Amino acid sequence: MTNTTTCEYSGVSTYVDGIDAGRCVTVEDAAIEYADELYSYISDVSKEATGRRVRFDHTLMTIAELEAECDYWTRAADEAAAEEKILEARWVEEFQALLQHTIELGAGDEVTALRWLTQDEEFYHSQNVESWVYNHGILFTPYGKELVAKLLDIVQYKEAA
């Protein structure tokens, strides 16, 4: 007799050992497992698209309907990522314009301009530097990463009380 187990969460039965270990016992079990995987994917990609996970009773939907939802949320996440890239590029341009304006106001060079821009901030460790760059919307850009590296050597750190 083949040894099987049933998952408490989904009720899906799988083979425990042998050549079919880990495979579903029935076609119905395989369909339930696939539907659960689709729902999990929808949950993850909807969070990428909107910042929160969509919730619904996926057991009331067909596989075709779930696959269509996957396609919809994949497109939405791709569009959100593209919009994010456009915003990041604009924020980098705005920060670089601020930096250039500060140089023209008398800072004279980039290091001095960065020192001026950060002089009223309190930095206790590198995370504060990253937070400052994050607040400008550019931390996760290549320019933002370069900026953090520069600022780590420029800012004045305070000791925690």
N, C-alpha and C positions, 0 to 999 in steps of 0.2 A: 504494500500500500504506500502511495506517495504521501509524504509529509507536507501539509499546507498550513498557512497561517492567515488570519484575517486581521486587517488593520482596524483598530478601534474607531479611528476618525472617519474613514470613508466606507468601511465595510468591505473593502476590496480584498479578495482572497488571492494569495500568491503561493507559488511553490517554494518550499524552504530549501530543498536540496536537489541534487541531480542536475541534469543538463538544462532543465527549465527553471532553475533556481532564480527567484526574483520576478519571474513572468507571471502574468495574471492567469488564474485558473480558467476563467470563462471569458467569452467575448464581451459580455455585459460588464464584467469587472474591468476589462481593458478600456471600454468606453468611458466608464466612470473615472478611471485614472487619467485618461486623456482630457476629459472635461475639466477635472480638477487642475491639471497642468495649464490648460488654456485660461482658466479663471485666475490662477496665480500670475500668469504672464500679464493678463489684462490689469490686474491689481498693480503690478510693478510699473508697467509702461504708462498707465493712467497717472501715476504719481509723477513720473517724469514729465508728462504733458501738462498737468495742472497743479502739481504740488500736493495733491491728496489722492488717496486711493478710492476708486469707485467701488461701491458695494452693491450687490444685487444677488438674488437667489439664482445662481447659475444652473441649478438642477432642473429649473423649469424651461431651460433653453435647449435647443438642438445643437449638435456639434457644428453644423453649418452656421447657425446664428452666433455661436461662440467664436468661430473662426472669423466671421465678419466683424465682430467686436474687436478681435485682435488686430485685424487690418486697420480698422478705424483708429484705434488708440496708437498704433505704430505710426500712422501718418501724423496724428496730432502731436506725438512726442517729437517726431522729426521736424515738424513746423516750429514747435516751441524751441527746440535746440537751435534752429536757424535764426529765429528771432533773438534768442539770447546772444548769439555770436554778433549779430548786428548791433545790439545794445552795448556789448562789451567793447566793440570797436569804437563806438561813439564815446563811451566813457574813457577809453584810453586817449582818444583825441582831445577830449575836454581836459583831462588831467595834464597831458603834454602842453596844451595851450596855457593852463594855469602855471605850469612850471616855467614856460617861456616868458610869460607875463611877469612872473616874479623875478626872473633874471633881468628883464628889461627895466624893472623898477629899481634896480640897483644891486641885486644879489651878485651879478656878474658871471656866475657859473652855476652849474647844476648842483654841485655839492652844497654851496651856500644857499641856493634857493630851497633845496630840500630841508636844510637846517632851519631856515626861516619858517617854512610851512609846518614843521613839526615842533617848533620851539615851545608852544603852549600846551603840548600834550605831555602826559605822564606815561613813561615807558618803564616797566619793571622787568620785562623779559621779551623774547622774540615774538611771543604770541600777541603782545600789544602792538608790535610793528605790523604783523600780519592783519590784525584787526583794523588798524588805521588804513592799510591798503584796501582791505575788504570793504570798508565804508565808502571808498571811492569807486567801488564796483569793478575793480580790475585785478583782484587777488589771483584769480584762476586763469589769467591770461599770461602768455609768455612775457609780456612787458611787466605785468604785475609781479611775477616771480623774480625778474631782474631787479625791479624796484625794491622788493623786500631785501634782496641780497645787498644792495647798496645802502639801504637805510639801517641795516644791522650794524654797519660800521660808522654811521653818521649820528644817529640819535644818542642822546644822553640818557642813560638808565638811572633810575632812582632805586634806592634800597627800600624794600618793604618795611613798614614800621612794625 
